[in-house]
Each structure stands twice: as C-alpha cells, then as structure tokens.
Amino acid sequence: MRLYRGVPLLAATLVTAALTWPPPARATADGDGHCARQELVRVPGAAFQQSACLTDLTTTGLAGTPFTDTADQAGLTARGTPAPSGVPGMQIDGYFPDSSHFNTTHGRRHDAQFVIRLPDHWNGGLVVTGAPGTRKQYATDRAISDQAVAQGYAYAATDKGNNGVDFYRDGTRPGDAVAEWNTRTTQLTRAAKRAVAQRYGRAPRRTYMTGISNGGYLTRWQLENHPELYDGGVDWEGALWTPDGPGLLTSLPTAVARTLGSASDEDMYAVGFPRGSEFLWPYHEQAYWGVTQKIYRAEFDPGYDPGCPGPSAGSTPEQILAPCASDAAYDYASRPASVRRAVARVGLTGRIGRPLITLHGDVDALLPKAADSDVYARMVDASGRGGLHRYYTIQGGTHVDGLYDTYPDRLRPILPCYRSAFDALVRWVERGIQPPADRTVGRPVGGDVTGSCALGADARQR
C-alpha cells in the first residue's frame, strides 16, 4: 500500500524489542566492543524491531539460522563464488507500518520488512539496497551484504514494501506498488543512518546506494531524486522505466510472442535482445518472460486484460510462469495516455546527482542492455551528468549469475565485477581517483572468473 495510507505516522503504534533471538551462533556483548550499545539502538519509525548479537554477519555464519534466507538468494550468485566469514556484530530485523501482507518472513505476514547489520569493526560507511525482482530483504545477502560487512560497512536492505508475484495488487492506482519501492528505500536510508549513529556514536561518513535489477532501478532513482542522502551508487543492470519507452513493456511482449510461436528471432533482435543470447532463450521462456510481462503490465496497465493475471498471478508454478496470451500482442505505444502517466510516476530521467557506476551483461536475456542500460547511459549524457557516470558492459554476463553454473563455457558471473566496481566507486568518491572510462570488460580466457574481475584489464573502449 502507499506509505502509511490511512494510518498517520504519529498514530502508528511503535513496538520495539531489544530481545536477543536464540541463534545457533551467539556471543555475549563485551563492553564497548562486541554489540556495544545494542540496547540503545532504535530504528526510527519502525513498528517492530528485534535485535540480535551474532558472531558472524555473513552468509557463511548465518546459513541455517533465522537471520538470512538462502532460498530467496537462489540463482543470484554462482557456485564457487568466494565468501567472507567471521564478521561479528549486531543484526536488527523489523518492519515499518504498512497495511499490505505479502511478506511472510518470520511468520509476520507484514510488508516493509527490513534488515540492518552493524559490524563491531565499523569503517564509518553505510550501504543501502532494496530487493531485486519480487524477492525480499535477505535476497542480496550473499551478493551484496557479505562484501559490505566484511569491509566494515553497516548494511541495510528492504523488501520494498511489497513482494512476490502478486505485488501489483498493492495500492489503489496503477504504479502505486512500484512507487512504494522508492519511498521505502528512502525511508530505510534515513532510519538506518540514525540507527548507525546510535550504535557507533556518530552518523555514517559515507552512504552508498546499490542494487541488482529492480535494486539497480532503485539506485538510479535515489541518486536522481535524493542525492542528498548518498555519496554514490553502483547499479547492477537496473530496470529502466520511462514513460515513452523503451523498457520491459516494449521488449517483453515480443518475447512472449516468441514463446507462443508468433515472433521470429529477427523480431527479438529488433526490440533489443542481443545476438549470441539465443542459447538462454529456452530457459527464459520457462522462467522469466511470461510472468515478468504479465505482472508488470498488470501494475501499470491493469485495464488491458483484467482477466489475466487477475487477482493473482497463479497458485502453482505452472500458473505463475505461464504468460497471458494477450500479452503477445501488447503494444505499449498504442496504449492510453494514462498508462504512460502511471509509468511516469516512477520514471527515470538520467539526472543523477551523485557518482554512479552501471554494470550490464552483454547477453542479458531478461533486460536486454540495448533497451535498458544503453538507453540510460544516453539519458545521463543528455542530462549533462555524464561526468558522474561510468558504464561497463560485462562480456558474457547475463541477468542472474546462477546461469554461469549451467554454461561455464559461455558466461561469466557479474558479481566479481560488481565488487570491483564498488571498490572503484569508493576510490572515486573518497580519494578522487577516476574509474576507467566506459568500456566492455572482456571475459578472461582460462582465468578465475568467479573470484576476480579487473575493470581496466582485458577491456576495450566503448
């Protein structure tokens, strides 16, 4: 729902608990060291919070505990990706007031859930993200949180206020659900900064926004609309929403049509799907194209086919993943102006106010970069903000790194390049060291692609 719709903030009941959960791995607070000030940390605006003192905030230590959800991380990272461990600190789980109930994590059936991690050995920074796709707050624990807390950053993530394949049912107007994603991210950033100050005695020196897919979209939007909250960001293949296109609703209908046998390979290339990604199409037909098109079209254009997906995207995997036959003929350009107004509510402009690094794989078969990050890079340039932007195309990268395990001879994981990009952003912001110019980062031949990625090596100018 819209933030606090029908429930004024001051009237919301604030329930906070500094109770320590009984995790398998637990340590006792040690004066001003381990989990110091745990009892003093309150997340401003939270309707509920629960804190725990843990011996390890990484997925290495949290797997199998209530403090992460490995199932919700499935597919986002490749097997064999190096993972840190041994980062003691405090974790706060909770939620902000909200009237929707898609998120069942911890049995709470309450949206606007968040997680905040506060390592004992803090480097003075904060990293904020929102869930990719329709996932929840723990989705990027391995992909983003692990590196952040291992480097000493405080970390905060949100479920975006609605999640799951029925997210489009949230709100009262087209676009309400996606608009809430941005509001919740802003809300968490502000609250996390204050929680950090309570824990460490001072506000974060630097705050970075970052994310994957929909989280990348959130990163773009936040740096455009709230640059005062951040010092920079890394956008990993963020979704592109603009009222005039291109975007998901201009490329995916052709993919649905191909799934149903009424579009050719040439039609796919014409809307941006990259040549060389054809080997990934059968998987995307089964797992991504149909469900993604129908739920986002239902979010922004519910009047197109009210009977599909209807009040739910489905109750079985087959129903959920099946496309709406009507979407094969969906033509965004011919839809009423009200649809473009709904998209405009959450649209991007390219007017970033802080340094931003964008990464996108050249064989992304869900968000083809020709209809996404290539366009966004031009928008940034046209807005006169090109000096704040770097754009790296990752050769052999696709939308989810888990596919590398199936096609190790054709793909490379983007995560190592993301980690390099984050480090490059920090050097850019904190030391004034300019990152490499926009370029394609080549796929190493015979090298370690799961553990390292040199943004400036084996590359060619874009």
DAHU-V471824 format. One record per residue. N is the residue number from 1. RES is the residue in three letters. SS is DSSP state (A for helix, B for strand, O for the rest). NEAR is the number of other ideal C-beta (glycine too) atoms within 12 Angstrom. Layout:
n=N res=RES ss=SS near=NEAR
n=N res=RES ss=SS near=NEAR
//
This chain:
n=1 res=MET ss=O near=30
n=2 res=ARG ss=O near=29
n=3 res=LEU ss=O near=34
n=4 res=TYR ss=O near=24
n=5 res=ARG ss=O near=24
n=6 res=GLY ss=O near=15
n=7 res=VAL ss=O near=19
n=8 res=PRO ss=O near=11
n=9 res=LEU ss=A near=19
n=10 res=LEU ss=A near=10
n=11 res=ALA ss=A near=11
n=12 res=ALA ss=O near=23
n=13 res=THR ss=O near=13
n=14 res=LEU ss=O near=20
n=15 res=VAL ss=B near=20
n=16 res=THR ss=B near=24
n=17 res=ALA ss=B near=22
n=18 res=ALA ss=O near=25
n=19 res=LEU ss=O near=19
n=20 res=THR ss=O near=23
n=21 res=TRP ss=O near=24
n=22 res=PRO ss=O near=14
n=23 res=PRO ss=O near=27
n=24 res=PRO ss=O near=17
n=25 res=ALA ss=O near=27
n=26 res=ARG ss=O near=22
n=27 res=ALA ss=O near=24
n=28 res=THR ss=O near=15
n=29 res=ALA ss=O near=27
n=30 res=ASP ss=O near=15
n=31 res=GLY ss=O near=11
n=32 res=ASP ss=O near=13
n=33 res=GLY ss=O near=19
n=34 res=HIS ss=O near=25
n=35 res=CYS ss=O near=34
n=36 res=ALA ss=O near=26
n=37 res=ARG ss=O near=27
n=38 res=GLN ss=A near=34
n=39 res=GLU ss=A near=19
n=40 res=LEU ss=A near=22
n=41 res=VAL ss=O near=38
n=42 res=ARG ss=O near=29
n=43 res=VAL ss=O near=44
n=44 res=PRO ss=O near=28
n=45 res=GLY ss=O near=32
n=46 res=ALA ss=B near=39
n=47 res=ALA ss=B near=32
n=48 res=PHE ss=B near=29
n=49 res=GLN ss=B near=37
n=50 res=GLN ss=B near=34
n=51 res=SER ss=B near=37
n=52 res=ALA ss=B near=40
n=53 res=CYS ss=B near=38
n=54 res=LEU ss=B near=42
n=55 res=THR ss=O near=30
n=56 res=ASP ss=O near=38
n=57 res=LEU ss=O near=47
n=58 res=THR ss=O near=35
n=59 res=THR ss=A near=38
n=60 res=THR ss=A near=27
n=61 res=GLY ss=A near=34
n=62 res=LEU ss=A near=37
n=63 res=ALA ss=O near=24
n=64 res=GLY ss=O near=16
n=65 res=THR ss=O near=28
n=66 res=PRO ss=O near=24
n=67 res=PHE ss=O near=41
n=68 res=THR ss=O near=38
n=69 res=ASP ss=O near=34
n=70 res=THR ss=A near=22
n=71 res=ALA ss=A near=17
n=72 res=ASP ss=A near=31
n=73 res=GLN ss=A near=36
n=74 res=ALA ss=O near=24
n=75 res=GLY ss=O near=31
n=76 res=LEU ss=O near=43
n=77 res=THR ss=O near=37
n=78 res=ALA ss=O near=34
n=79 res=ARG ss=O near=20
n=80 res=GLY ss=O near=18
n=81 res=THR ss=O near=32
n=82 res=PRO ss=O near=25
n=83 res=ALA ss=O near=31
n=84 res=PRO ss=O near=25
n=85 res=SER ss=O near=20
n=86 res=GLY ss=O near=21
n=87 res=VAL ss=O near=37
n=88 res=PRO ss=O near=33
n=89 res=GLY ss=B near=46
n=90 res=MET ss=B near=48
n=91 res=GLN ss=B near=50
n=92 res=ILE ss=B near=48
n=93 res=ASP ss=B near=42
n=94 res=GLY ss=B near=44
n=95 res=TYR ss=B near=43
n=96 res=PHE ss=B near=42
n=97 res=PRO ss=O near=32
n=98 res=ASP ss=O near=42
n=99 res=SER ss=O near=27
n=100 res=SER ss=O near=38
n=101 res=HIS ss=O near=25
n=102 res=PHE ss=O near=36
n=103 res=ASN ss=O near=40
n=104 res=THR ss=O near=19
n=105 res=THR ss=A near=33
n=106 res=HIS ss=A near=25
n=107 res=GLY ss=A near=10
n=108 res=ARG ss=O near=26
n=109 res=ARG ss=O near=17
n=110 res=HIS ss=O near=32
n=111 res=ASP ss=O near=41
n=112 res=ALA ss=O near=48
n=113 res=GLN ss=B near=48
n=114 res=PHE ss=B near=48
n=115 res=VAL ss=B near=51
n=116 res=ILE ss=B near=49
n=117 res=ARG ss=B near=52
n=118 res=LEU ss=B near=46
n=119 res=PRO ss=B near=42
n=120 res=ASP ss=O near=33
n=121 res=HIS ss=O near=21
n=122 res=TRP ss=O near=35
n=123 res=ASN ss=O near=26
n=124 res=GLY ss=O near=25
n=125 res=GLY ss=B near=37
n=126 res=LEU ss=B near=44
n=127 res=VAL ss=B near=50
n=128 res=VAL ss=B near=51
n=129 res=THR ss=B near=56
n=130 res=GLY ss=B near=54
n=131 res=ALA ss=O near=48
n=132 res=PRO ss=O near=46
n=133 res=GLY ss=O near=40
n=134 res=THR ss=O near=37
n=135 res=ARG ss=O near=39
n=136 res=LYS ss=O near=41
n=137 res=GLN ss=O near=48
n=138 res=TYR ss=O near=42
n=139 res=ALA ss=O near=42
n=140 res=THR ss=O near=49
n=141 res=ASP ss=A near=44
n=142 res=ARG ss=A near=41
n=143 res=ALA ss=A near=46
n=144 res=ILE ss=A near=47
n=145 res=SER ss=A near=49
n=146 res=ASP ss=A near=40
n=147 res=GLN ss=A near=37
n=148 res=ALA ss=A near=46
n=149 res=VAL ss=A near=46
n=150 res=ALA ss=A near=32
n=151 res=GLN ss=O near=29
n=152 res=GLY ss=O near=29
n=153 res=TYR ss=O near=40
n=154 res=ALA ss=B near=49
n=155 res=TYR ss=B near=50
n=156 res=ALA ss=B near=50
n=157 res=ALA ss=B near=50
n=158 res=THR ss=B near=52
n=159 res=ASP ss=O near=51
n=160 res=LYS ss=O near=50
n=161 res=GLY ss=O near=48
n=162 res=ASN ss=O near=42
n=163 res=ASN ss=O near=43
n=164 res=GLY ss=O near=33
n=165 res=VAL ss=O near=34
n=166 res=ASP ss=O near=29
n=167 res=PHE ss=A near=39
n=168 res=TYR ss=A near=37
n=169 res=ARG ss=A near=28
n=170 res=ASP ss=O near=38
n=171 res=GLY ss=O near=33
n=172 res=THR ss=O near=17
n=173 res=ARG ss=O near=23
n=174 res=PRO ss=O near=31
n=175 res=GLY ss=O near=32
n=176 res=ASP ss=A near=30
n=177 res=ALA ss=A near=42
n=178 res=VAL ss=A near=43
n=179 res=ALA ss=A near=36
n=180 res=GLU ss=A near=41
n=181 res=TRP ss=A near=49
n=182 res=ASN ss=A near=40
n=183 res=THR ss=A near=36
n=184 res=ARG ss=A near=47
n=185 res=THR ss=A near=47
n=186 res=THR ss=A near=36
n=187 res=GLN ss=A near=37
n=188 res=LEU ss=A near=50
n=189 res=THR ss=A near=46
n=190 res=ARG ss=A near=32
n=191 res=ALA ss=A near=35
n=192 res=ALA ss=A near=48
n=193 res=LYS ss=A near=33
n=194 res=ARG ss=A near=28
n=195 res=ALA ss=A near=40
n=196 res=VAL ss=A near=41
n=197 res=ALA ss=A near=27
n=198 res=GLN ss=A near=30
n=199 res=ARG ss=A near=37
n=200 res=TYR ss=A near=32
n=201 res=GLY ss=O near=15
n=202 res=ARG ss=O near=16
n=203 res=ALA ss=O near=22
n=204 res=PRO ss=O near=35
n=205 res=ARG ss=O near=22
n=206 res=ARG ss=B near=35
n=207 res=THR ss=B near=40
n=208 res=TYR ss=B near=47
n=209 res=MET ss=B near=55
n=210 res=THR ss=B near=54
n=211 res=GLY ss=B near=48
n=212 res=ILE ss=B near=47
n=213 res=SER ss=O near=46
n=214 res=ASN ss=A near=48
n=215 res=GLY ss=A near=44
n=216 res=GLY ss=A near=48
n=217 res=TYR ss=A near=45
n=218 res=LEU ss=A near=49
n=219 res=THR ss=A near=54
n=220 res=ARG ss=A near=56
n=221 res=TRP ss=A near=45
n=222 res=GLN ss=A near=45
n=223 res=LEU ss=A near=48
n=224 res=GLU ss=A near=38
n=225 res=ASN ss=A near=28
n=226 res=HIS ss=O near=27
n=227 res=PRO ss=A near=26
n=228 res=GLU ss=A near=17
n=229 res=LEU ss=A near=34
n=230 res=TYR ss=O near=41
n=231 res=ASP ss=O near=33
n=232 res=GLY ss=B near=38
n=233 res=GLY ss=B near=51
n=234 res=VAL ss=B near=55
n=235 res=ASP ss=B near=53
n=236 res=TRP ss=B near=53
n=237 res=GLU ss=O near=50
n=238 res=GLY ss=O near=48
n=239 res=ALA ss=O near=49
n=240 res=LEU ss=O near=46
n=241 res=TRP ss=O near=44
n=242 res=THR ss=O near=32
n=243 res=PRO ss=O near=27
n=244 res=ASP ss=O near=23
n=245 res=GLY ss=O near=30
n=246 res=PRO ss=O near=34
n=247 res=GLY ss=O near=42
n=248 res=LEU ss=A near=44
n=249 res=LEU ss=A near=42
n=250 res=THR ss=A near=37
n=251 res=SER ss=A near=43
n=252 res=LEU ss=A near=44
n=253 res=PRO ss=A near=44
n=254 res=THR ss=A near=37
n=255 res=ALA ss=A near=47
n=256 res=VAL ss=A near=40
n=257 res=ALA ss=A near=31
n=258 res=ARG ss=A near=33
n=259 res=THR ss=A near=33
n=260 res=LEU ss=O near=22
n=261 res=GLY ss=O near=13
n=262 res=SER ss=O near=18
n=263 res=ALA ss=O near=28
n=264 res=SER ss=O near=16
n=265 res=ASP ss=A near=19
n=266 res=GLU ss=A near=13
n=267 res=ASP ss=A near=20
n=268 res=MET ss=A near=34
n=269 res=TYR ss=A near=23
n=270 res=ALA ss=A near=22
n=271 res=VAL ss=O near=35
n=272 res=GLY ss=O near=33
n=273 res=PHE ss=O near=39
n=274 res=PRO ss=O near=36
n=275 res=ARG ss=O near=19
n=276 res=GLY ss=O near=25
n=277 res=SER ss=O near=34
n=278 res=GLU ss=A near=21
n=279 res=PHE ss=A near=20
n=280 res=LEU ss=A near=36
n=281 res=TRP ss=A near=29
n=282 res=PRO ss=A near=19
n=283 res=TYR ss=A near=25
n=284 res=HIS ss=A near=36
n=285 res=GLU ss=A near=29
n=286 res=GLN ss=A near=19
n=287 res=ALA ss=A near=30
n=288 res=TYR ss=O near=38
n=289 res=TRP ss=A near=42
n=290 res=GLY ss=A near=40
n=291 res=VAL ss=A near=41
n=292 res=THR ss=A near=42
n=293 res=GLN ss=A near=48
n=294 res=LYS ss=A near=44
n=295 res=ILE ss=A near=43
n=296 res=TYR ss=A near=49
n=297 res=ARG ss=A near=41
n=298 res=ALA ss=A near=40
n=299 res=GLU ss=A near=42
n=300 res=PHE ss=A near=40
n=301 res=ASP ss=O near=35
n=302 res=PRO ss=O near=31
n=303 res=GLY ss=O near=17
n=304 res=TYR ss=O near=31
n=305 res=ASP ss=O near=24
n=306 res=PRO ss=O near=14
n=307 res=GLY ss=O near=15
n=308 res=CYS ss=O near=28
n=309 res=PRO ss=O near=36
n=310 res=GLY ss=O near=19
n=311 res=PRO ss=O near=15
n=312 res=SER ss=O near=22
n=313 res=ALA ss=O near=34
n=314 res=GLY ss=O near=23
n=315 res=SER ss=O near=15
n=316 res=THR ss=O near=11
n=317 res=PRO ss=A near=14
n=318 res=GLU ss=A near=14
n=319 res=GLN ss=A near=20
n=320 res=ILE ss=A near=25
n=321 res=LEU ss=A near=27
n=322 res=ALA ss=O near=28
n=323 res=PRO ss=O near=41
n=324 res=CYS ss=O near=37
n=325 res=ALA ss=A near=22
n=326 res=SER ss=A near=25
n=327 res=ASP ss=A near=39
n=328 res=ALA ss=A near=28
n=329 res=ALA ss=A near=22
n=330 res=TYR ss=O near=36
n=331 res=ASP ss=O near=21
n=332 res=TYR ss=A near=35
n=333 res=ALA ss=A near=18
n=334 res=SER ss=A near=16
n=335 res=ARG ss=O near=28
n=336 res=PRO ss=O near=18
n=337 res=ALA ss=A near=15
n=338 res=SER ss=A near=19
n=339 res=VAL ss=A near=34
n=340 res=ARG ss=A near=27
n=341 res=ARG ss=A near=19
n=342 res=ALA ss=A near=34
n=343 res=VAL ss=A near=35
n=344 res=ALA ss=A near=23
n=345 res=ARG ss=O near=30
n=346 res=VAL ss=O near=39
n=347 res=GLY ss=O near=31
n=348 res=LEU ss=O near=43
n=349 res=THR ss=O near=25
n=350 res=GLY ss=O near=31
n=351 res=ARG ss=O near=25
n=352 res=ILE ss=O near=39
n=353 res=GLY ss=O near=28
n=354 res=ARG ss=O near=35
n=355 res=PRO ss=B near=39
n=356 res=LEU ss=B near=51
n=357 res=ILE ss=B near=50
n=358 res=THR ss=B near=52
n=359 res=LEU ss=B near=53
n=360 res=HIS ss=B near=48
n=361 res=GLY ss=B near=44
n=362 res=ASP ss=O near=39
n=363 res=VAL ss=O near=37
n=364 res=ASP ss=O near=44
n=365 res=ALA ss=O near=43
n=366 res=LEU ss=O near=43
n=367 res=LEU ss=O near=52
n=368 res=PRO ss=O near=43
n=369 res=LYS ss=A near=43
n=370 res=ALA ss=A near=31
n=371 res=ALA ss=A near=38
n=372 res=ASP ss=O near=47
n=373 res=SER ss=A near=47
n=374 res=ASP ss=A near=28
n=375 res=VAL ss=A near=33
n=376 res=TYR ss=A near=45
n=377 res=ALA ss=A near=36
n=378 res=ARG ss=A near=26
n=379 res=MET ss=A near=33
n=380 res=VAL ss=A near=35
n=381 res=ASP ss=A near=22
n=382 res=ALA ss=A near=16
n=383 res=SER ss=O near=23
n=384 res=GLY ss=O near=15
n=385 res=ARG ss=O near=27
n=386 res=GLY ss=A near=23
n=387 res=GLY ss=A near=18
n=388 res=LEU ss=A near=33
n=389 res=HIS ss=B near=41
n=390 res=ARG ss=B near=40
n=391 res=TYR ss=B near=41
n=392 res=TYR ss=B near=44
n=393 res=THR ss=B near=37
n=394 res=ILE ss=B near=44
n=395 res=GLN ss=O near=33
n=396 res=GLY ss=O near=37
n=397 res=GLY ss=O near=45
n=398 res=THR ss=O near=44
n=399 res=HIS ss=O near=46
n=400 res=VAL ss=O near=40
n=401 res=ASP ss=A near=45
n=402 res=GLY ss=A near=28
n=403 res=LEU ss=A near=36
n=404 res=TYR ss=A near=34
n=405 res=ASP ss=A near=24
n=406 res=THR ss=O near=20
n=407 res=TYR ss=O near=27
n=408 res=PRO ss=O near=20
n=409 res=ASP ss=O near=14
n=410 res=ARG ss=O near=24
n=411 res=LEU ss=O near=34
n=412 res=ARG ss=O near=40
n=413 res=PRO ss=O near=43
n=414 res=ILE ss=O near=49
n=415 res=LEU ss=A near=42
n=416 res=PRO ss=A near=37
n=417 res=CYS ss=A near=47
n=418 res=TYR ss=A near=48
n=419 res=ARG ss=A near=38
n=420 res=SER ss=A near=33
n=421 res=ALA ss=A near=44
n=422 res=PHE ss=A near=43
n=423 res=ASP ss=A near=29
n=424 res=ALA ss=A near=33
n=425 res=LEU ss=A near=42
n=426 res=VAL ss=A near=35
n=427 res=ARG ss=A near=22
n=428 res=TRP ss=A near=30
n=429 res=VAL ss=A near=29
n=430 res=GLU ss=A near=19
n=431 res=ARG ss=A near=13
n=432 res=GLY ss=O near=10
n=433 res=ILE ss=O near=15
n=434 res=GLN ss=O near=20
n=435 res=PRO ss=O near=35
n=436 res=PRO ss=O near=27
n=437 res=ALA ss=O near=21
n=438 res=ASP ss=O near=30
n=439 res=ARG ss=B near=29
n=440 res=THR ss=B near=28
n=441 res=VAL ss=B near=42
n=442 res=GLY ss=O near=26
n=443 res=ARG ss=O near=35
n=444 res=PRO ss=O near=23
n=445 res=VAL ss=O near=12
n=446 res=GLY ss=O near=9
n=447 res=GLY ss=O near=16
n=448 res=ASP ss=O near=18
n=449 res=VAL ss=O near=36
n=450 res=THR ss=O near=27
n=451 res=GLY ss=O near=20
n=452 res=SER ss=O near=23
n=453 res=CYS ss=O near=38
n=454 res=ALA ss=O near=26
n=455 res=LEU ss=O near=37
n=456 res=GLY ss=O near=24
n=457 res=ALA ss=O near=17
n=458 res=ASP ss=O near=24
n=459 res=ALA ss=B near=26
n=460 res=ARG ss=B near=16
n=461 res=GLN ss=B near=14
n=462 res=ARG ss=O near=24
//
